[in-house]
């Protein structure tokens, strides 16, 4: 076995040419890598201007070994890019990876499902829209039964491309005035009466389609205008999409004020207007809004006219903060909408990591890609992509057949979002930043005002676009001079798949090896940003891969635990975070084992030195990192009842109760990053008065970040009655828009925080008992899905499955109405995988930790025996 190691993170950028080498390598006796003795280069070059538009240029690198099972090749598109074996100054060869292409599968375009796509017989050209908004934005404004509704008038300009007497649009929850709807022929000032609409049919249950049948056909090449009016409700919260209401506190007079905002990604434009709600139907919009006096209308449409009021001009972008939004932010071109808590940073109220997050969100929305150099952010996003895409029943390809509108929304998930970003990052790193950016510019120019298909991307990405999951890469030393790679599809809850699928993978080899005793170590490039699991890389990646691969049985958990022991000296955040995530997962799966305390003891042992180091007055490392580590250490150590941490937290909370008796919690002096663990520890070891004090502060707190910390504190209670009380308070008030503190985003965050509850089993049992009540009071599929996930997530036995079956029988009607029955069935796969994991590894893990504990106790006894006697 050829082990791969690195002592720095894999995700930074390094343009050094010394670390680029061919894949198939020889290992010389002195430990260096000879990258040319076993590789022959052959090239086919298409120079600029010598080929048609879009023709691919290909450089191939073919192994000269007769036993080689791989073909290594460069691929580049479009025409302006070229390759040549003569280029050795780094312009091409140095900046291109070797793509290991396993030639056993062809990828084809996935046919589009005609059942859910609008026909292209008629296409939209221009939407003319007028809205009248009935928004009672403050006290004294009242429209009676029209409160929180809007009227819409649509004039839709159409172009007929093929003869048809049926017009199909998307429409959802819109009350259309069918009697007054008309179609005109002609697109200019002269209009003639067009076909009459003789029949309407709302196909709400099938893709939200509105069907109009005409008395005569629309003719190809003709322009038509559809005119209609409608009215609809403004959504009660951000989860409903379309045009929805939100609210904020006017500090000048203490009044609640309302706003109306839009969120239409991915399928909610149809809630605002009848339209062609698919990306391929591009059109222009003209919008006018009639809104209440005292309010302002903002749009991302181009400005119609301007006048000079300043002599100095600045480039700027409009970003609008709303109190609630179901996503972190939305990159509407010309007017970015951002959840308010993600838009502002206030020193002393928010932690430095909040500042980092605000910066990341804004940079992401402005550039709509991960900011260059944000290595930690990219690493965490990649790990998230791994975690969702490595679970068999959750994983899916980036491009695949969609069978229903519901599936579009369901698949608009973190795998699609994060994996796509990771794959693009991998392509950029493979071909180089300059080439990637020039190719991207060319791609965007070519498809501006159009829609690109996945087939239009470079072929290198086919395997990543059309296949589920990602590969596990294994490097094996054939002999003293050669190494080969193999790959298998990776899912962590089961054995590596025998699925013949394979991926085109760029592997970067560092030009130097190291000798550590008897082991030769070959370093895969430490800056690698490739979306696959190595069987070893940087410290954080080492731990991440070791614990994950241990779940498949390819390596032992004993090895993963031993690799973790160095963490008592670790000074970086990421390795500690990775370690903690995996140990927390193990602890939750084995929480009912009578010796699960051994896992808690191991966590404490690895982290307790962090507490003394990070809270020492002599600690002078980078302030940003130390704050993050301080928070991390406080959260974990207080959670596991580490006495110094508990004492520190209780003293701080006592001071806060005195100082903030008549003030908001955001006014206090505890460092922001430490408030969450202080609150949680105080509530866990406190009484109902402490709980009520913190709850009262939640109700008046204006800062979202501080409200989040208070919620983290409230879930620390060990009294199930207080848990149920707080959940009921949320549920009763989540639709009461007169209370500023309650919104779906807060409730969603509150539910997720219960995974750290010290009485997790009691919380799960309570949610099962009260599931019907939850469904009746919050018929919101997303929130109910979170509750259902919480109930099923850590089930791991036959008795759990029997209990789940009984749960399904009891709540089948509700689950069907919420469209969660299929989701419940999906959880059975994960429960069986959890059960299999416990059966396979629980005893092995516990046995190793017991043995380790005994060995350490024996060592301590020997040390004590050797202590000199003191007279």
N, C-alpha and C positions, 0 to 999 in steps of 0.2 A: 504493500500500500504506500502510495506517495502522499504524505501529509502536506496540507497547504496551511500556511500560517502568515499572519501579519500583525504588527503591533500598533497599527493606526487605523482609523476608520476607512472603509472602502469607498466612501461616497464623495470625497473631495476631488477637485480637478487638478490634473498635472499634465503638462504638455511635453514632458521630457521624452526624448526619443529613445533613451536607453532602456526603457522598460517595455518596448513593443517587440514581441518576438513571435515567430511562427508557432503554430500549435503543436505540431508533432516534433518533439524535442529529443535531443541526446543529453545525457548528463555526464560531463567529463569527470575524471578522477579528482580534480581539484575543487569540485563542488560548483563550478560555473556551468552555465547552460550554453551549449553550442547550438545555435538556432538555424544553421544553414546546412549542416552536413547531411540531414535526412529529408530536406525539403527542396523540391525543384519548382521554380517559378515559371509559369507560362502566362502570357497576356494576350488578350484581344482588345485592341484599343480603337475607339472611334473618336477621332479628333473633332474639335468644334467645327460645325458646318458640314461634316462629312456624312451625316445621317439625317433621316427624317425626324420631325418633331417628336420627342418623347421616346425615341429609340434608346434601349438600355445600353450602357457601356459596361463591359464585364471584364474584370481581371480575375484569373483563376490561380489558385495555389494548390497544386496537386502533390500529395505525399508520394515520395519515391519508394516508400516501403512496399514490398509485394504483399505484406500482410495487412496493410492499412485498410480500415473499413469505413473511412470517412473521406469525403472530398471537401477541401477547404477552399472557399471562394470569396471574392469581393463582388458585390453588386452595387451599381450606382445608377440612379436616374435623377433628373431628366437629361436631355441632349447636351446641355452646356457642361456637364461634368464629364471628365475623361480620366483615363488612367494609363499609365505607361510604366514599363519596367525600368525605363531610364531615369525616372524621377527617384532620387534618393535623398533629397534634402528635407524630407518630412512633409512636403506639400500633399503627398498622397499616401505613400506607403506607411509613413510614420503615424498618420492620423486615421488609419483604417484598421479595424480589428479583423481577425480571421474568423469567418463565419463557418461554423461547423454545420454542414448541411447533411442531414441523414436522408438519403434519397429513397424514401419508401412510401411517399404519399404525395398526391397532387391535390391542390386546393382549388376549388371552383367557386364561382359566385353563387351565393345562396339565393334561390329564386324568391321574389317577393310574393307574399300571400295576397291574392286579389280580393280576398274576402274583407279585408279591413282597410284597404287603400282606396282613396277616392279615385274615380276614373279621370283621365286627362282629356276627356272630350271637350270640357269647358275649363278655362283657367282664369283666375282673377288677375286683373290689371291694376285696379285702383279701388281702395276703400275710402268712401267719404262718410265720416261718422260724426254724429252729434249726440252728446250725452247731457242729460239733466240729472244732477245728483241731489238727492234729498238726504242730506247729512246734518242731523241735529248736533252740530259740533260743540255746542256749549249750552249752558242753562239759558232758557228763554227762547231757544230755537226749537220749534215743534211743527212737524208736517203731518201730525196725526197718524193715520194708518200708512202713510207713505214714508214714515221714518225708516232710514237705512234701506232705501230702495233707489233704483235709478231707471230712467227712461232712455232708450236708445233709438236713434233713427239712422238707418243704413242705406246708402246708395252705393251699390257694388257694381263696378264696371267689369264686364266679362268679355272674353274672346272665345268664340266657339272654334274648335279645331276639327271636330268630327260631328256629323249629324247625330242629334239625339233629342228626344222629347222628355228626358228625365234630367233634373238638376239635383245634385246631391251636395249638401253642406254639412258641416259639423255644428251641432247646437246642443247645449246642455243647460237645463234649469232656466231657460229663457221662455217667457210668456209672449209669444209672437201674435201680433194682430193679423191673422191670416186674411181677413176680409179686405184689408186695405193694401195688401201686397200686390205689386204690379211689376211687369217686365216691359221695358221699352227697347226698341231697336235703334241702334245708332249711338255713337259715342260723343258727338259734338253738340253744337247748339241746336241742330235739327234732330228731333226725336220722333219716331213713329211708333205707333202701338205695336207691341210685340205679342208673342204667344200669351194666351191666358193660362193662369194656373188653375187647373181643374181638380186637383187633388193634392192633399198634404198627408204625409205619414211620418210620424216621429218614431224612429227606431232607437229609442233610448236604451233599450236593453242590449242592443248590438252596436257598439262603437259610437253611440251618441250621434247617429246620422239623422238628418232631416231631408226627406225625399219630397220633391215637388214634381208632379206630373203636369205636362203642358198639353194644350189642345192641338198644337202643331210643333213641328221640329225646329230646333235651333239649327242654323245653317253654317257650314264651315266658312271661316274668314270674316264672319260678321261680328260686329260689336253689339253687346246688349247691356242693359242696366237693370239690375234688380233693386227695387225700392221696397223697404218694409220697416215697420216700427215694432218695438217690443219693450217689455219691462222685466225687471228681475230684482232679486234681493241682493243687498250688499252682504257678503259673507260675514258670519259672526266672529271669525278669527282667522288667523293666517293659514291654518291647516286646510281651509276650504278652497283656497286658490281663487283665480279670477279677480274680481274687485272685492276686497274685504275691508273690514274695519279694524282699527287699532286705536289705542288711547294712551294718553300721557297726563301727567299732573302739571297744571299751570301753577308754578311756585308763587306767582304774584298774589293770587287770591285763593289758592288751594283747591281750585276747581278741576274736575276731570274734563279733558278735551279730547275730541275724537278726530281721527283722520281716516281717509280712505286711500288704500294703496292697491297696486296690482302685483300679482305673481302668476305667471302663465306657463312657466316651464314645468313639466314637459307637455301637458295636455289640457291646459285650463284656459286657453284663449277662447275656446268655445263657450265658456261660462260668461264671457264679456260681450261677445257678438257672434252672430252666425257667420261662419268663415270656413275657409279651406285650411283646416288646422293640421297641416303637415309641412315639414321643412321644405319640400320641393316646390311648393306653390309660393313663389316670391311675388310681392306686390307692393305698391306705394300706398301710403295712408295720409289722409287729411283729417285732422281731428279738431273738433271744437267742443268745449266743455262749459256748460252753464252750472255754476256752483254758488253756494250761499255767500252773501256779502260777509266780508271778514275772513274769508278763506282764500287760499292761493292755489292755483293749478300749475303743476310742474309736469313736463313731458320730456321724453328723450328724442322727440322729433326735432328737425333742424329749425332754427329761429327764422321766422318769416321776415322780420325787418328789425333793424337796430339803429341807434343813433349814438353819436359820440358824446360821452360824458366825462371821459378821462383822457389825458394826454399821454399817459403811459399805459402800455398794454402788456398783459401777461398771458402765457399759455395756462389753461386751467381745465379741469374736468369737474363736472357737477356730480356730487355724491350726496345722496339724500338718506338720512337715518330715520328708520321707522321703529317704533317700540317693539313690534313683533313681526317676524318673517319666518316662514317655515324652513328656509335655508339660511346659511350664514350671510350670504350676499348674492346679488344677481347682477351680472355684468351687462345690463341694458345699455346698448350703445348710445352715448350721449347723456344718460342719467342713470348712474349706478345706484341701485337701492341696496342698502346695507342694514342689517339688524343693528340697532343703536349701540348695543353693548360691544359690537365689533368695530365701531367707528371711532370711538373716543378712548383716550388714555389719560388718566388723571394721576399724577405722581402722588404717592402717599395713600391713595385709595385702592389702586390696583397694583398687582405684583408685576415684577419685570417680565415674567412669562406672559402676562396679559398684554404688555407692550409689544412683545414679540409676536403674539397672536394677531393683534390689531394690525401690525405692520405686514404680516404674512397675508392676511385677508385682503387688505387694500392692494398690496402688490400683486396678488393673484388676480383680483378682479380687474385691475388696470391692465396688466399684461396678459391675463388669462393663461398664465403658465407659472410653474414654480419659479421664484426668483433665483437667478444664477448665484451660486455660492451658498444658498441656504441648505447646507448639507444635512443638518440635523432634521430640518423639516422634511426634506426629501426622504431621508432614511426612515423616519417615522411613518410617512405615507406609504413607502414601499412595504414596510412591515405590516401595515394595515391591509394592504392589497394581498399579501401572503396569507394573512389570517382568514380572510373571507374566501379566497380563491383556492385554499388547500382543503376545504371541507367539501366532500364529494357532492352531497345533495344541494349545497348552496352554490357551488361553482358553476360558471357558464362562460362561454366564449364571448369575445367582444362583439363579434358579428354573428348573428344566428337568426333563425326563422322566428318571427313573432306571430302568434296566432290570435291575439285579441288586444283590444285597447288596454284592458286591465294589465296584461303582461308588459306593455310598454312602461307603465308606471312602476310595476314590480321590479323590472330589470333596470330601471333608472337608479342604480344602486352604487355602493362603494366599490364593487369589483369593476364595473364599467368606468367609473370616474377615476379611481386611483390606479388601476392596472393600465388604463390607456395612457395616463401621464407617465407611468414608469416605463412603458414600452417606448414612448416617444423620447424620453430621456435616454434610454438605452441606444436608440438609433442615433441621437445627437452625439453621444459619446463614441459611438462606433465610427461614424464618418467624419467627425470633427465639427466644432461649433460653426466655423465659417461656411463650410459646405452645407451643413444642415440648414443654416439660416437662409442662404441663397436659394437652396431648394425649396424651403418653405415659402419664401417670397414668390418664387416662380409658380408654385402650386396655388397660392392664394390669388395671384394675378390671373391665372388660367381659369379659376373657378369662381371668380367674383360674381356676385349676383346669381350664382348657380348653386347646385348641390353636388358635392363630390361623393362618390361611392368608395367603399373600402378597396375595390379593385384598382382604383386610381393611385393608391399608395404603392410604395416600393415593395417588390415581391418578398424582400427579406421579412416583412411583417406578416406575411400570410399565416404562418404557423401560429403567431401570437394573436391574430385577429379571429381566426376561425376555430381554434381549439380551446377546450376547457382546461383550466389549471395552468401549471407550469412544471418544468422538469427538475428532477434531482440529478445533479451532475456528480459522477464519481470518477476520480482519477486513480488509475492503477499502474504501478510500475511493472512493465513487462519483464524487464531485466535491469541491469545496471546502467543501461544507456538510453532507454526509451520509456515513454509514458503514453498511455492511451486514455481516452475519455469515453464514457458511456452515459446514457441518460435514460430515465424512466419517468413516467408521469407520477407526480407526487401528490398524495393526499395523506394528511397526518393521522387520520383516524383509522387507517387501514394500511395493509401491505402495499408497497409500490405497485402500480398497475402494470399489467402485461399488455395494456392497450398499445398498439403499434404506433400511435401518434408520436411525433418527435418535433423538436423545435430547432430552428436555425439560431445558433447561440454563438455570440462573439466571446471568446475567452482571451483574456489579456494575461500574458506571462511576464513576470518581472525578470529582468536579465540577470539577476544575482540570486544565488541560493545561499543558505546558511547551514553551518554544521553545528548541531547541538548534540554533543556526545556521539552516540552511534547512529542517530537519525539524520538523514539528509532531508532538508525541508525545501520544497519548491514553493515559491510565493506567487500565487495568482495576483495579478496587479492589484495593489492595495487601493487604487482609486476606482476600482470597478463599480459600475452602476447597473449591472446586468440583473434582470429579473429571473433569477433561479436560485436554488439552494445549492451552495457548495457544501462539501463535507469539510470545509473549514475556511475562515477568512479573518477579519479583524476581531477585536475583543468582544464588542457588542454582537457582531455577526457570528462569532464562534459560539457564544452562549445561545443565541437565538436558534442557530441551526442544530446545535448539540441537543438541546431539550426537545426540539421539534422532531428531529430524526430519531431520537430515542423512542418516541411514541410508535414508530414503525418497527422497532426491534432491530434496526440495522446497527445501532450502537446501544450500549447499556446506559441506564439511568445512573449507574454508579460512576461512569465516566463523566457524565454531565455534572453530577454533584461535585466530583473532585475538581473539575475545571472551575467550578464556582468558588472554591475555597480562597482563591487569591483576592476575592472581593473585599476582604477586610482591609486591603491596602488601596482599593480603587478610589480614584479621585475624580472620575468623570461620571456624568449623569446617565448616559445611554446604557452602559453595561449593567448598572444597578437597576435601571428601569426594566430592561429585558429580563434579568434574573427575577425580579419581583413579579412581573407579569406571569411568568411560567410557574413560579412557586405558588402564587395565589390560585392559579388554575388547578394545580395539583391538590391544593388544600381544599378547594371547593368540591372537587370530585371525590375526595377521600374524607370529607368533613365528618361523616358518620362512623369512620373507623375509630376503634377505641384507642389507637395510638397515633392519631393524626397530630397530636401535640408535638411529635418529633419533627414534623415539617415546620411548625411554628418556631420550635427551638432553633432549627437550622437557620431560618430567616433572621431571627434575633441575633444569632451568633455572627452572621455575616454583616449585619447592619449596626450593631451597637457601637462599634468604634466610630462610625460616622457621626453619631450624636455628639460624642465628646470632641471630635475633631472640628465639626462644623459649628458648634456653639462655643468654641474656644475664642477668647478675645484675641488670640494670636493668629487666628486664621486670616490670611491675607491674599488668598488666591483671587482669581477673577470674580468680581462681585456678581455678575449676572449668573454664572454657573453656581456659585455658592448659595445664592438665594433659592435656586431651583432645588439644589441638593438639601438645603435646610428643610424646605417644605416636604420633600420626599421622605427624609429621615423622620421628621416629626409624625407624618401620617402613618408610616409603617410601624414605627416603634411604639407609638401611643396605641395603635390598634391592637398590638400584641402585649399590651400592659407592661411595658418597660418602665420600672419605677421612676428613674430620673425624668423621663418624658412626661409621665402622669403628674408628678409633683410640679414641674415647670408649668404645665398647662392649667392646672387648678389655681395656682397662684395668679397667673395672668388673667384668667377669667374672673376671679374675685375682684381684681382691680378694675376690670372692664365694667362689671355690674355696678360698681360704685360710681365710676366716671361717666357712664352712659345712661344713668337712670332716667334722665329727661332729654337725652340726645340720641341721634342715630348712631348705629354701630360704625358707620364709615368715618365718624369723627374721632375715633380712638387712636391710640398710639402704638398698638401692637403692629409689627410689620405685616403688611397685607398678605404675604405668602405664608405666614404662620397662623393666621386667624382660623382657617378651616379646621386644622387639627386641634387647635385650642378649644374651639367650640364643641367639636365632636367628643373630645375627651371629657370636657366638663359635663356635657349632657349624659354621657355614659356612666359617669361616676357621681352625678348629681341627683336632684330630685325634681318633682313636678314644677316647683317654683322656677328653677333654672330653665326648664323647657318652656314654660309660659312667657318668661322674660324674653327668651330668644325669639319665640313666635311673634310676640308683640313688636319686636324690632324688625322682623321680616315685613310686617304689614305696612310699616312707614318708610322703609328703606327705598331710596330712589335709584341707587346704583346697582345695575344688574350683577356686576362682579361680586359685590357684597351680599346681595340676595342669594347668589349661588353658594357662597361660603356658609351663610346661615342655614341653608338647606342641607349642606354637608354635615353641619353640626346636629341638626334635628334628627337625622337618620341614625345618629349614634345612640339613641335611647334603647334601653333594655326592657322597656315596658311596652308590651304589644298593644295595650289599650291606647297609649299615646301615639303609636304608629297609626292605628286605625283612626284615631281622632284627627291626626294631621291629614291623612288621605281623604277623609270625609270632608274636612274643611276645604281642601282643594276642589274636590268634586262638586260640592255644593256651590262654590263661588266661581268656578272656571268660566261659566257663561254669564256671570253677573258682572257686566261691564262697568258697574259703578265702583268696583274695587280695583285699585291700580295694581295691586300686587299679584294678581292671578292671570296667567295666560298659559296656553298649551305648551309653549316652550319650557316654562318653569316646571310644569307638571311632568313633562317628559324627562327633564333633567332630574327631578326629584325621584321618579321611579328608578332611573338608572343607578342612582346613588345607593339604593338599598342593597346592592350587591355587597357592600361593605358592612352591612348591619351585623351587630354582634348576636342578633337573634334571627339569623337568616331563615332557618327552618320555620320558625313561628310566623315570619312575614309571608313566606310562601303559602303556608296553610291558610292564613288569613285571606290572601288574595284568591285562593281557590274557593273559600267559603263565600266570599263577597263578589264573585265574578259576575253573577247576574245583575247585582245592584250596580256594579261599575258600568255594565253594558247599557242598562236602562238610563243612567244619568249622563254618561259620556259616549254616545253612539258614534265615536270617532275611531275608524279602523286602525289608524296608526297608533293611537294611544292604547287601544285594546290589544293590539299586536305586541306592544311592549309588555303589557301585563301578562299576556299568554306566554311570551318568551321567558319572562321571569319565573313563571310557574313550572315550565318544562326544562329550562336550561340545564339544571344540574341533576336531573333524574338519571339514575344509572343502574336500575335493577328490574327484575321481573315484576316485583310487587309495585314498583313505580309505573310500569307499563299497564298493569291491571287497573291501577288507580286512575291512570290517564284515560283508559277505555271507559271507565265509569263516568269520568268527568265529561267525556264526549257525549255519552248518552244523555246526561243531565242537561247539557247546554247545546245540543245539536242545533236547535232552532236558532238560537242567538248566534252561534258560530257561522251558520249558513247565511244569516242576514248580514253579518259583518264581513262575509267573504273570507273567513279565516279557517274554514274546515280543512281545505287543502293544506294550509300552512301547518295546522295541527298534525296532520298526517306526515308532513315532512319532518316534524320534530321526532317522530318515532325512529327514523333512521339515525339521528344523532344520539338519542337515548340508548339505542342498541350499541352504538359505537362507544358511548360512555361506559356501558355495562361491560363490553368487551375489554376496554382499557382497564377497568378496575379488576376484572378477573385475571388479566394477563400480568399486570404490573404492580398492583397494590402491595402484595406480599413481598415482592422483590424490593420495592422502594423502602418499605417499613423495615425489612430485614437489614438492608444496608445501613439505614440511619441508626438502627439499634446497635449494630456492630460498631459503627463509627463512634457512637456515644460510649460504648463499653471500652473501646480502645483509648479514647481520650481520658476517660476516668482513670484507667490503669496508668496512663502516662502521668497524670496529676499525682497519683499515689506514689509513683516512683520518684517524682520530683520532691515531694514532701519528705520521703524517707531520706533523701540525700541532703536535706537542709542541715547545716551545722547547728549543733546545740549551743544555746546562748546561756552562759552562766549568770 
